[in-house]
Each structure stands twice: as C-alpha cells, then as structure tokens.
Amino acid sequence: MGTLVGMTPRIDPLSLEVVELIGTIVARYHEEYEEAAAQHSLTGAQARVLSLLAGGPTPMRRLAQRLKCEPSNVTGIVDRLESRGLAERRLDPADRRVKLAAATEAGRATSERLRGSLDFAREPLAELSDEERTILRDLLKRMLGIAP
C-alpha cells in the first residue's frame, strides 16, 4: 500500500517505545549534567564548552559548530569562562587570524571533576556486561552513521 500525500507514516510500536526511551535517557542526562555543572557554578553550556576545551585548544568557529549555535553565543560563554580563569584565548600559530579557545590548568581540573561527578551514565551502564555495553555502543554509532 502506498503512502498518501500529506499523511504521516505510522511508527511501529517497538520503534515508538525505543524513541520514547531514548528521549527519557536524554532528558535525565541533561538534568544531571545541569545539576553537576551548577555544583561547579557553571551553566550547562559553559560546562559543555569547558569539556570540549579540555580536549585541546579549539577554534571559536569550530566550538560554535560542535554546539550548533551562533559564534556570538560561544564568545559570551568563553568570556565568562575566561573571567573565572577557566579558559583563555590564543592566536592559532598556524593562522594568526584564527582565535583559539583553550582550557587553563584550572579549567581542565574543573572539567575532570565535573566529568567524575556524572553518575547518571555510570550507574545504569554498570548493570550491563562488557558485551552488552559494546553492543549498545555499536548500535548507537550505527544509528548516528559513525563507522565502527
């Protein structure tokens, strides 16, 4: 049977249940992430930027792309992190027109403490075997189109 123009295809019950479960997991993760960030006097966005910067100096434009927001938003977030001594701006040695944001030593330490305080994923995942976690990881990567 073909689909009619203007009609939304129905999602099978199993797929609907999976989508709802993923939504619940995402909501719980965001809630805990916000709470953990607040314990470090950070907003969720500031914590996310700090986490990205802990991986190494990053061009401001790339931060905006990773966060799916406007570069001006990233500028404000980095300004606030910089005022607290958690981040700094540097010129890119390869292209002096490009500004890099980087975590300071204090910023990396804060990011590490923040990561360590996130129990949401750790506790439920501990209930799964290594094999089950591997399968879950591989399925999530497949859903995202990430090659194994």
Chimera marker file (.cmm) of the C-alpha trace (Angstrom):
<marker_set name="trace">
<marker id="1" x="0.000" y="0.000" z="0.000" r="1" g="1" b="0" radius="0.5"/>
<marker id="2" x="1.465" y="3.407" z="-0.967" r="1" g="1" b="0" radius="0.5"/>
<marker id="3" x="1.502" y="6.389" z="1.311" r="1" g="1" b="0" radius="0.5"/>
<marker id="4" x="-0.920" y="9.185" z="0.693" r="1" g="1" b="0" radius="0.5"/>
<marker id="5" x="0.389" y="12.696" z="0.184" r="1" g="1" b="0" radius="0.5"/>
<marker id="6" x="0.048" y="14.723" z="3.378" r="1" g="1" b="0" radius="0.5"/>
<marker id="7" x="-0.276" y="11.697" z="5.647" r="1" g="1" b="0" radius="0.5"/>
<marker id="8" x="2.355" y="10.983" z="8.256" r="1" g="1" b="0" radius="0.5"/>
<marker id="9" x="3.599" y="7.395" z="8.145" r="1" g="1" b="0" radius="0.5"/>
<marker id="10" x="2.883" y="5.482" z="11.351" r="1" g="1" b="0" radius="0.5"/>
<marker id="11" x="5.770" y="4.410" z="13.511" r="1" g="1" b="0" radius="0.5"/>
<marker id="12" x="5.565" y="0.817" z="14.651" r="1" g="1" b="0" radius="0.5"/>
<marker id="13" x="5.015" y="0.377" z="18.416" r="1" g="1" b="0" radius="0.5"/>
<marker id="14" x="8.512" y="-1.004" z="19.077" r="1" g="1" b="0" radius="0.5"/>
<marker id="15" x="10.216" y="1.922" z="17.325" r="1" g="1" b="0" radius="0.5"/>
<marker id="16" x="7.949" y="4.349" z="19.192" r="1" g="1" b="0" radius="0.5"/>
<marker id="17" x="8.916" y="2.732" z="22.510" r="1" g="1" b="0" radius="0.5"/>
<marker id="18" x="12.635" y="2.938" z="21.624" r="1" g="1" b="0" radius="0.5"/>
<marker id="19" x="12.293" y="6.613" z="20.664" r="1" g="1" b="0" radius="0.5"/>
<marker id="20" x="10.487" y="7.367" z="23.948" r="1" g="1" b="0" radius="0.5"/>
<marker id="21" x="13.187" y="5.551" z="25.948" r="1" g="1" b="0" radius="0.5"/>
<marker id="22" x="15.944" y="7.470" z="24.172" r="1" g="1" b="0" radius="0.5"/>
<marker id="23" x="14.077" y="10.703" z="24.939" r="1" g="1" b="0" radius="0.5"/>
<marker id="24" x="13.856" y="9.749" z="28.618" r="1" g="1" b="0" radius="0.5"/>
<marker id="25" x="17.578" y="8.961" z="28.742" r="1" g="1" b="0" radius="0.5"/>
<marker id="26" x="18.464" y="12.264" z="27.059" r="1" g="1" b="0" radius="0.5"/>
<marker id="27" x="16.241" y="14.236" z="29.440" r="1" g="1" b="0" radius="0.5"/>
<marker id="28" x="17.755" y="12.524" z="32.502" r="1" g="1" b="0" radius="0.5"/>
<marker id="29" x="21.278" y="13.100" z="31.188" r="1" g="1" b="0" radius="0.5"/>
<marker id="30" x="20.630" y="16.819" z="30.594" r="1" g="1" b="0" radius="0.5"/>
<marker id="31" x="19.050" y="17.201" z="34.026" r="1" g="1" b="0" radius="0.5"/>
<marker id="32" x="22.011" y="15.576" z="35.779" r="1" g="1" b="0" radius="0.5"/>
<marker id="33" x="24.508" y="17.446" z="33.600" r="1" g="1" b="0" radius="0.5"/>
<marker id="34" x="22.890" y="20.779" z="34.551" r="1" g="1" b="0" radius="0.5"/>
<marker id="35" x="22.939" y="19.806" z="38.242" r="1" g="1" b="0" radius="0.5"/>
<marker id="36" x="26.609" y="18.757" z="38.073" r="1" g="1" b="0" radius="0.5"/>
<marker id="37" x="27.515" y="21.979" z="36.243" r="1" g="1" b="0" radius="0.5"/>
<marker id="38" x="25.693" y="24.049" z="38.867" r="1" g="1" b="0" radius="0.5"/>
<marker id="39" x="27.755" y="22.371" z="41.612" r="1" g="1" b="0" radius="0.5"/>
<marker id="40" x="30.775" y="23.964" z="39.895" r="1" g="1" b="0" radius="0.5"/>
<marker id="41" x="28.946" y="27.302" z="39.447" r="1" g="1" b="0" radius="0.5"/>
<marker id="42" x="28.673" y="26.715" z="35.701" r="1" g="1" b="0" radius="0.5"/>
<marker id="43" x="25.763" y="26.656" z="33.298" r="1" g="1" b="0" radius="0.5"/>
<marker id="44" x="25.297" y="23.539" z="31.202" r="1" g="1" b="0" radius="0.5"/>
<marker id="45" x="26.588" y="25.416" z="28.140" r="1" g="1" b="0" radius="0.5"/>
<marker id="46" x="29.685" y="26.607" z="29.999" r="1" g="1" b="0" radius="0.5"/>
<marker id="47" x="30.366" y="23.055" z="31.208" r="1" g="1" b="0" radius="0.5"/>
<marker id="48" x="29.977" y="21.694" z="27.662" r="1" g="1" b="0" radius="0.5"/>
<marker id="49" x="32.407" y="24.276" z="26.235" r="1" g="1" b="0" radius="0.5"/>
<marker id="50" x="34.873" y="23.592" z="29.037" r="1" g="1" b="0" radius="0.5"/>
<marker id="51" x="34.629" y="19.867" z="28.324" r="1" g="1" b="0" radius="0.5"/>
<marker id="52" x="35.382" y="20.476" z="24.638" r="1" g="1" b="0" radius="0.5"/>
<marker id="53" x="38.307" y="22.764" z="25.505" r="1" g="1" b="0" radius="0.5"/>
<marker id="54" x="39.752" y="20.172" z="27.895" r="1" g="1" b="0" radius="0.5"/>
<marker id="55" x="40.438" y="18.107" z="24.762" r="1" g="1" b="0" radius="0.5"/>
<marker id="56" x="42.741" y="20.816" z="23.434" r="1" g="1" b="0" radius="0.5"/>
<marker id="57" x="42.713" y="24.337" z="22.021" r="1" g="1" b="0" radius="0.5"/>
<marker id="58" x="39.803" y="24.765" z="19.612" r="1" g="1" b="0" radius="0.5"/>
<marker id="59" x="38.913" y="27.490" z="17.104" r="1" g="1" b="0" radius="0.5"/>
<marker id="60" x="35.913" y="29.517" z="18.242" r="1" g="1" b="0" radius="0.5"/>
<marker id="61" x="34.103" y="28.766" z="14.979" r="1" g="1" b="0" radius="0.5"/>
<marker id="62" x="34.518" y="25.005" z="15.498" r="1" g="1" b="0" radius="0.5"/>
<marker id="63" x="33.110" y="25.317" z="19.030" r="1" g="1" b="0" radius="0.5"/>
<marker id="64" x="30.027" y="27.003" z="17.575" r="1" g="1" b="0" radius="0.5"/>
<marker id="65" x="29.671" y="24.220" z="15.012" r="1" g="1" b="0" radius="0.5"/>
<marker id="66" x="30.004" y="21.495" z="17.661" r="1" g="1" b="0" radius="0.5"/>
<marker id="67" x="27.431" y="23.225" z="19.878" r="1" g="1" b="0" radius="0.5"/>
<marker id="68" x="25.183" y="24.033" z="16.907" r="1" g="1" b="0" radius="0.5"/>
<marker id="69" x="24.914" y="27.686" z="17.890" r="1" g="1" b="0" radius="0.5"/>
<marker id="70" x="25.986" y="31.111" z="16.705" r="1" g="1" b="0" radius="0.5"/>
<marker id="71" x="29.644" y="32.118" z="17.174" r="1" g="1" b="0" radius="0.5"/>
<marker id="72" x="28.486" y="35.133" z="19.229" r="1" g="1" b="0" radius="0.5"/>
<marker id="73" x="26.987" y="32.718" z="21.800" r="1" g="1" b="0" radius="0.5"/>
<marker id="74" x="30.321" y="30.919" z="22.085" r="1" g="1" b="0" radius="0.5"/>
<marker id="75" x="32.095" y="34.261" z="22.511" r="1" g="1" b="0" radius="0.5"/>
<marker id="76" x="29.917" y="35.065" z="25.529" r="1" g="1" b="0" radius="0.5"/>
<marker id="77" x="30.430" y="31.623" z="27.062" r="1" g="1" b="0" radius="0.5"/>
<marker id="78" x="34.211" y="31.792" z="26.601" r="1" g="1" b="0" radius="0.5"/>
<marker id="79" x="34.195" y="35.345" z="28.026" r="1" g="1" b="0" radius="0.5"/>
<marker id="80" x="32.558" y="34.053" z="31.218" r="1" g="1" b="0" radius="0.5"/>
<marker id="81" x="34.932" y="31.067" z="31.463" r="1" g="1" b="0" radius="0.5"/>
<marker id="82" x="37.885" y="33.392" z="30.868" r="1" g="1" b="0" radius="0.5"/>
<marker id="83" x="36.735" y="35.796" z="33.612" r="1" g="1" b="0" radius="0.5"/>
<marker id="84" x="36.816" y="32.845" z="36.047" r="1" g="1" b="0" radius="0.5"/>
<marker id="85" x="40.287" y="31.744" z="34.943" r="1" g="1" b="0" radius="0.5"/>
<marker id="86" x="38.976" y="28.511" z="33.388" r="1" g="1" b="0" radius="0.5"/>
<marker id="87" x="39.724" y="29.362" z="29.742" r="1" g="1" b="0" radius="0.5"/>
<marker id="88" x="41.926" y="31.637" z="27.698" r="1" g="1" b="0" radius="0.5"/>
<marker id="89" x="42.135" y="32.861" z="24.124" r="1" g="1" b="0" radius="0.5"/>
<marker id="90" x="45.204" y="32.297" z="21.988" r="1" g="1" b="0" radius="0.5"/>
<marker id="91" x="46.209" y="33.029" z="18.442" r="1" g="1" b="0" radius="0.5"/>
<marker id="92" x="46.464" y="29.947" z="16.243" r="1" g="1" b="0" radius="0.5"/>
<marker id="93" x="50.187" y="29.523" z="15.453" r="1" g="1" b="0" radius="0.5"/>
<marker id="94" x="49.248" y="28.125" z="12.021" r="1" g="1" b="0" radius="0.5"/>
<marker id="95" x="46.969" y="31.070" z="11.148" r="1" g="1" b="0" radius="0.5"/>
<marker id="96" x="47.228" y="34.168" z="13.316" r="1" g="1" b="0" radius="0.5"/>
<marker id="97" x="43.817" y="35.387" z="12.078" r="1" g="1" b="0" radius="0.5"/>
<marker id="98" x="42.163" y="32.478" z="13.923" r="1" g="1" b="0" radius="0.5"/>
<marker id="99" x="41.402" y="32.728" z="17.638" r="1" g="1" b="0" radius="0.5"/>
<marker id="100" x="41.644" y="29.549" z="19.654" r="1" g="1" b="0" radius="0.5"/>
<marker id="101" x="39.961" y="28.991" z="22.973" r="1" g="1" b="0" radius="0.5"/>
<marker id="102" x="41.797" y="26.758" z="25.415" r="1" g="1" b="0" radius="0.5"/>
<marker id="103" x="41.158" y="25.448" z="28.898" r="1" g="1" b="0" radius="0.5"/>
<marker id="104" x="43.574" y="26.639" z="31.535" r="1" g="1" b="0" radius="0.5"/>
<marker id="105" x="45.005" y="24.230" z="34.100" r="1" g="1" b="0" radius="0.5"/>
<marker id="106" x="42.149" y="25.216" z="36.448" r="1" g="1" b="0" radius="0.5"/>
<marker id="107" x="39.667" y="24.685" z="33.600" r="1" g="1" b="0" radius="0.5"/>
<marker id="108" x="40.971" y="21.188" z="32.853" r="1" g="1" b="0" radius="0.5"/>
<marker id="109" x="40.806" y="20.293" z="36.561" r="1" g="1" b="0" radius="0.5"/>
<marker id="110" x="37.234" y="21.614" z="36.800" r="1" g="1" b="0" radius="0.5"/>
<marker id="111" x="36.239" y="19.677" z="33.685" r="1" g="1" b="0" radius="0.5"/>
<marker id="112" x="37.732" y="16.495" z="35.138" r="1" g="1" b="0" radius="0.5"/>
<marker id="113" x="35.871" y="16.968" z="38.455" r="1" g="1" b="0" radius="0.5"/>
<marker id="114" x="32.662" y="17.648" z="36.544" r="1" g="1" b="0" radius="0.5"/>
<marker id="115" x="33.084" y="14.505" z="34.454" r="1" g="1" b="0" radius="0.5"/>
<marker id="116" x="33.755" y="12.498" z="37.613" r="1" g="1" b="0" radius="0.5"/>
<marker id="117" x="30.551" y="13.740" z="39.236" r="1" g="1" b="0" radius="0.5"/>
<marker id="118" x="28.286" y="12.478" z="36.440" r="1" g="1" b="0" radius="0.5"/>
<marker id="119" x="26.779" y="9.307" z="37.870" r="1" g="1" b="0" radius="0.5"/>
<marker id="120" x="23.804" y="9.056" z="35.525" r="1" g="1" b="0" radius="0.5"/>
<marker id="121" x="25.518" y="7.048" z="32.802" r="1" g="1" b="0" radius="0.5"/>
<marker id="122" x="27.907" y="5.206" z="35.095" r="1" g="1" b="0" radius="0.5"/>
<marker id="123" x="25.266" y="3.636" z="37.350" r="1" g="1" b="0" radius="0.5"/>
<marker id="124" x="22.869" y="2.201" z="34.726" r="1" g="1" b="0" radius="0.5"/>
<marker id="125" x="25.736" y="1.112" z="32.477" r="1" g="1" b="0" radius="0.5"/>
<marker id="126" x="27.338" y="-0.755" z="35.383" r="1" g="1" b="0" radius="0.5"/>
<marker id="127" x="24.317" y="-3.071" z="35.273" r="1" g="1" b="0" radius="0.5"/>
<marker id="128" x="25.287" y="-4.141" z="31.745" r="1" g="1" b="0" radius="0.5"/>
<marker id="129" x="28.052" y="-6.601" z="30.932" r="1" g="1" b="0" radius="0.5"/>
<marker id="130" x="31.051" y="-5.532" z="28.837" r="1" g="1" b="0" radius="0.5"/>
<marker id="131" x="29.489" y="-7.373" z="25.907" r="1" g="1" b="0" radius="0.5"/>
<marker id="132" x="26.150" y="-5.570" z="26.345" r="1" g="1" b="0" radius="0.5"/>
<marker id="133" x="27.866" y="-2.162" z="26.602" r="1" g="1" b="0" radius="0.5"/>
<marker id="134" x="29.847" y="-2.951" z="23.440" r="1" g="1" b="0" radius="0.5"/>
<marker id="135" x="26.659" y="-3.904" z="21.586" r="1" g="1" b="0" radius="0.5"/>
<marker id="136" x="24.893" y="-0.749" z="22.831" r="1" g="1" b="0" radius="0.5"/>
<marker id="137" x="27.834" y="1.433" z="21.776" r="1" g="1" b="0" radius="0.5"/>
<marker id="138" x="27.964" y="-0.174" z="18.329" r="1" g="1" b="0" radius="0.5"/>
<marker id="139" x="24.196" y="0.186" z="17.820" r="1" g="1" b="0" radius="0.5"/>
<marker id="140" x="24.283" y="3.869" z="18.863" r="1" g="1" b="0" radius="0.5"/>
<marker id="141" x="27.196" y="4.519" z="16.483" r="1" g="1" b="0" radius="0.5"/>
<marker id="142" x="25.269" y="2.769" z="13.697" r="1" g="1" b="0" radius="0.5"/>
<marker id="143" x="22.199" y="4.927" z="14.401" r="1" g="1" b="0" radius="0.5"/>
<marker id="144" x="24.409" y="8.024" z="14.146" r="1" g="1" b="0" radius="0.5"/>
<marker id="145" x="26.096" y="6.832" z="10.957" r="1" g="1" b="0" radius="0.5"/>
<marker id="146" x="29.503" y="6.541" z="12.640" r="1" g="1" b="0" radius="0.5"/>
<marker id="147" x="31.640" y="3.789" z="11.136" r="1" g="1" b="0" radius="0.5"/>
<marker id="148" x="32.666" y="1.090" z="13.618" r="1" g="1" b="0" radius="0.5"/>
<link id1="1" id2="2" r="1" g="1" b="0" radius="0.2"/>
<link id1="2" id2="3" r="1" g="1" b="0" radius="0.2"/>
<link id1="3" id2="4" r="1" g="1" b="0" radius="0.2"/>
<link id1="4" id2="5" r="1" g="1" b="0" radius="0.2"/>
<link id1="5" id2="6" r="1" g="1" b="0" radius="0.2"/>
<link id1="6" id2="7" r="1" g="1" b="0" radius="0.2"/>
<link id1="7" id2="8" r="1" g="1" b="0" radius="0.2"/>
<link id1="8" id2="9" r="1" g="1" b="0" radius="0.2"/>
<link id1="9" id2="10" r="1" g="1" b="0" radius="0.2"/>
<link id1="10" id2="11" r="1" g="1" b="0" radius="0.2"/>
<link id1="11" id2="12" r="1" g="1" b="0" radius="0.2"/>
<link id1="12" id2="13" r="1" g="1" b="0" radius="0.2"/>
<link id1="13" id2="14" r="1" g="1" b="0" radius="0.2"/>
<link id1="14" id2="15" r="1" g="1" b="0" radius="0.2"/>
<link id1="15" id2="16" r="1" g="1" b="0" radius="0.2"/>
<link id1="16" id2="17" r="1" g="1" b="0" radius="0.2"/>
<link id1="17" id2="18" r="1" g="1" b="0" radius="0.2"/>
<link id1="18" id2="19" r="1" g="1" b="0" radius="0.2"/>
<link id1="19" id2="20" r="1" g="1" b="0" radius="0.2"/>
<link id1="20" id2="21" r="1" g="1" b="0" radius="0.2"/>
<link id1="21" id2="22" r="1" g="1" b="0" radius="0.2"/>
<link id1="22" id2="23" r="1" g="1" b="0" radius="0.2"/>
<link id1="23" id2="24" r="1" g="1" b="0" radius="0.2"/>
<link id1="24" id2="25" r="1" g="1" b="0" radius="0.2"/>
<link id1="25" id2="26" r="1" g="1" b="0" radius="0.2"/>
<link id1="26" id2="27" r="1" g="1" b="0" radius="0.2"/>
<link id1="27" id2="28" r="1" g="1" b="0" radius="0.2"/>
<link id1="28" id2="29" r="1" g="1" b="0" radius="0.2"/>
<link id1="29" id2="30" r="1" g="1" b="0" radius="0.2"/>
<link id1="30" id2="31" r="1" g="1" b="0" radius="0.2"/>
<link id1="31" id2="32" r="1" g="1" b="0" radius="0.2"/>
<link id1="32" id2="33" r="1" g="1" b="0" radius="0.2"/>
<link id1="33" id2="34" r="1" g="1" b="0" radius="0.2"/>
<link id1="34" id2="35" r="1" g="1" b="0" radius="0.2"/>
<link id1="35" id2="36" r="1" g="1" b="0" radius="0.2"/>
<link id1="36" id2="37" r="1" g="1" b="0" radius="0.2"/>
<link id1="37" id2="38" r="1" g="1" b="0" radius="0.2"/>
<link id1="38" id2="39" r="1" g="1" b="0" radius="0.2"/>
<link id1="39" id2="40" r="1" g="1" b="0" radius="0.2"/>
<link id1="40" id2="41" r="1" g="1" b="0" radius="0.2"/>
<link id1="41" id2="42" r="1" g="1" b="0" radius="0.2"/>
<link id1="42" id2="43" r="1" g="1" b="0" radius="0.2"/>
<link id1="43" id2="44" r="1" g="1" b="0" radius="0.2"/>
<link id1="44" id2="45" r="1" g="1" b="0" radius="0.2"/>
<link id1="45" id2="46" r="1" g="1" b="0" radius="0.2"/>
<link id1="46" id2="47" r="1" g="1" b="0" radius="0.2"/>
<link id1="47" id2="48" r="1" g="1" b="0" radius="0.2"/>
<link id1="48" id2="49" r="1" g="1" b="0" radius="0.2"/>
<link id1="49" id2="50" r="1" g="1" b="0" radius="0.2"/>
<link id1="50" id2="51" r="1" g="1" b="0" radius="0.2"/>
<link id1="51" id2="52" r="1" g="1" b="0" radius="0.2"/>
<link id1="52" id2="53" r="1" g="1" b="0" radius="0.2"/>
<link id1="53" id2="54" r="1" g="1" b="0" radius="0.2"/>
<link id1="54" id2="55" r="1" g="1" b="0" radius="0.2"/>
<link id1="55" id2="56" r="1" g="1" b="0" radius="0.2"/>
<link id1="56" id2="57" r="1" g="1" b="0" radius="0.2"/>
<link id1="57" id2="58" r="1" g="1" b="0" radius="0.2"/>
<link id1="58" id2="59" r="1" g="1" b="0" radius="0.2"/>
<link id1="59" id2="60" r="1" g="1" b="0" radius="0.2"/>
<link id1="60" id2="61" r="1" g="1" b="0" radius="0.2"/>
<link id1="61" id2="62" r="1" g="1" b="0" radius="0.2"/>
<link id1="62" id2="63" r="1" g="1" b="0" radius="0.2"/>
<link id1="63" id2="64" r="1" g="1" b="0" radius="0.2"/>
<link id1="64" id2="65" r="1" g="1" b="0" radius="0.2"/>
<link id1="65" id2="66" r="1" g="1" b="0" radius="0.2"/>
<link id1="66" id2="67" r="1" g="1" b="0" radius="0.2"/>
<link id1="67" id2="68" r="1" g="1" b="0" radius="0.2"/>
<link id1="68" id2="69" r="1" g="1" b="0" radius="0.2"/>
<link id1="69" id2="70" r="1" g="1" b="0" radius="0.2"/>
<link id1="70" id2="71" r="1" g="1" b="0" radius="0.2"/>
<link id1="71" id2="72" r="1" g="1" b="0" radius="0.2"/>
<link id1="72" id2="73" r="1" g="1" b="0" radius="0.2"/>
<link id1="73" id2="74" r="1" g="1" b="0" radius="0.2"/>
<link id1="74" id2="75" r="1" g="1" b="0" radius="0.2"/>
<link id1="75" id2="76" r="1" g="1" b="0" radius="0.2"/>
<link id1="76" id2="77" r="1" g="1" b="0" radius="0.2"/>
<link id1="77" id2="78" r="1" g="1" b="0" radius="0.2"/>
<link id1="78" id2="79" r="1" g="1" b="0" radius="0.2"/>
<link id1="79" id2="80" r="1" g="1" b="0" radius="0.2"/>
<link id1="80" id2="81" r="1" g="1" b="0" radius="0.2"/>
<link id1="81" id2="82" r="1" g="1" b="0" radius="0.2"/>
<link id1="82" id2="83" r="1" g="1" b="0" radius="0.2"/>
<link id1="83" id2="84" r="1" g="1" b="0" radius="0.2"/>
<link id1="84" id2="85" r="1" g="1" b="0" radius="0.2"/>
<link id1="85" id2="86" r="1" g="1" b="0" radius="0.2"/>
<link id1="86" id2="87" r="1" g="1" b="0" radius="0.2"/>
<link id1="87" id2="88" r="1" g="1" b="0" radius="0.2"/>
<link id1="88" id2="89" r="1" g="1" b="0" radius="0.2"/>
<link id1="89" id2="90" r="1" g="1" b="0" radius="0.2"/>
<link id1="90" id2="91" r="1" g="1" b="0" radius="0.2"/>
<link id1="91" id2="92" r="1" g="1" b="0" radius="0.2"/>
<link id1="92" id2="93" r="1" g="1" b="0" radius="0.2"/>
<link id1="93" id2="94" r="1" g="1" b="0" radius="0.2"/>
<link id1="94" id2="95" r="1" g="1" b="0" radius="0.2"/>
<link id1="95" id2="96" r="1" g="1" b="0" radius="0.2"/>
<link id1="96" id2="97" r="1" g="1" b="0" radius="0.2"/>
<link id1="97" id2="98" r="1" g="1" b="0" radius="0.2"/>
<link id1="98" id2="99" r="1" g="1" b="0" radius="0.2"/>
<link id1="99" id2="100" r="1" g="1" b="0" radius="0.2"/>
<link id1="100" id2="101" r="1" g="1" b="0" radius="0.2"/>
<link id1="101" id2="102" r="1" g="1" b="0" radius="0.2"/>
<link id1="102" id2="103" r="1" g="1" b="0" radius="0.2"/>
<link id1="103" id2="104" r="1" g="1" b="0" radius="0.2"/>
<link id1="104" id2="105" r="1" g="1" b="0" radius="0.2"/>
<link id1="105" id2="106" r="1" g="1" b="0" radius="0.2"/>
<link id1="106" id2="107" r="1" g="1" b="0" radius="0.2"/>
<link id1="107" id2="108" r="1" g="1" b="0" radius="0.2"/>
<link id1="108" id2="109" r="1" g="1" b="0" radius="0.2"/>
<link id1="109" id2="110" r="1" g="1" b="0" radius="0.2"/>
<link id1="110" id2="111" r="1" g="1" b="0" radius="0.2"/>
<link id1="111" id2="112" r="1" g="1" b="0" radius="0.2"/>
<link id1="112" id2="113" r="1" g="1" b="0" radius="0.2"/>
<link id1="113" id2="114" r="1" g="1" b="0" radius="0.2"/>
<link id1="114" id2="115" r="1" g="1" b="0" radius="0.2"/>
<link id1="115" id2="116" r="1" g="1" b="0" radius="0.2"/>
<link id1="116" id2="117" r="1" g="1" b="0" radius="0.2"/>
<link id1="117" id2="118" r="1" g="1" b="0" radius="0.2"/>
<link id1="118" id2="119" r="1" g="1" b="0" radius="0.2"/>
<link id1="119" id2="120" r="1" g="1" b="0" radius="0.2"/>
<link id1="120" id2="121" r="1" g="1" b="0" radius="0.2"/>
<link id1="121" id2="122" r="1" g="1" b="0" radius="0.2"/>
<link id1="122" id2="123" r="1" g="1" b="0" radius="0.2"/>
<link id1="123" id2="124" r="1" g="1" b="0" radius="0.2"/>
<link id1="124" id2="125" r="1" g="1" b="0" radius="0.2"/>
<link id1="125" id2="126" r="1" g="1" b="0" radius="0.2"/>
<link id1="126" id2="127" r="1" g="1" b="0" radius="0.2"/>
<link id1="127" id2="128" r="1" g="1" b="0" radius="0.2"/>
<link id1="128" id2="129" r="1" g="1" b="0" radius="0.2"/>
<link id1="129" id2="130" r="1" g="1" b="0" radius="0.2"/>
<link id1="130" id2="131" r="1" g="1" b="0" radius="0.2"/>
<link id1="131" id2="132" r="1" g="1" b="0" radius="0.2"/>
<link id1="132" id2="133" r="1" g="1" b="0" radius="0.2"/>
<link id1="133" id2="134" r="1" g="1" b="0" radius="0.2"/>
<link id1="134" id2="135" r="1" g="1" b="0" radius="0.2"/>
<link id1="135" id2="136" r="1" g="1" b="0" radius="0.2"/>
<link id1="136" id2="137" r="1" g="1" b="0" radius="0.2"/>
<link id1="137" id2="138" r="1" g="1" b="0" radius="0.2"/>
<link id1="138" id2="139" r="1" g="1" b="0" radius="0.2"/>
<link id1="139" id2="140" r="1" g="1" b="0" radius="0.2"/>
<link id1="140" id2="141" r="1" g="1" b="0" radius="0.2"/>
<link id1="141" id2="142" r="1" g="1" b="0" radius="0.2"/>
<link id1="142" id2="143" r="1" g="1" b="0" radius="0.2"/>
<link id1="143" id2="144" r="1" g="1" b="0" radius="0.2"/>
<link id1="144" id2="145" r="1" g="1" b="0" radius="0.2"/>
<link id1="145" id2="146" r="1" g="1" b="0" radius="0.2"/>
<link id1="146" id2="147" r="1" g="1" b="0" radius="0.2"/>
<link id1="147" id2="148" r="1" g="1" b="0" radius="0.2"/>
</marker_set>
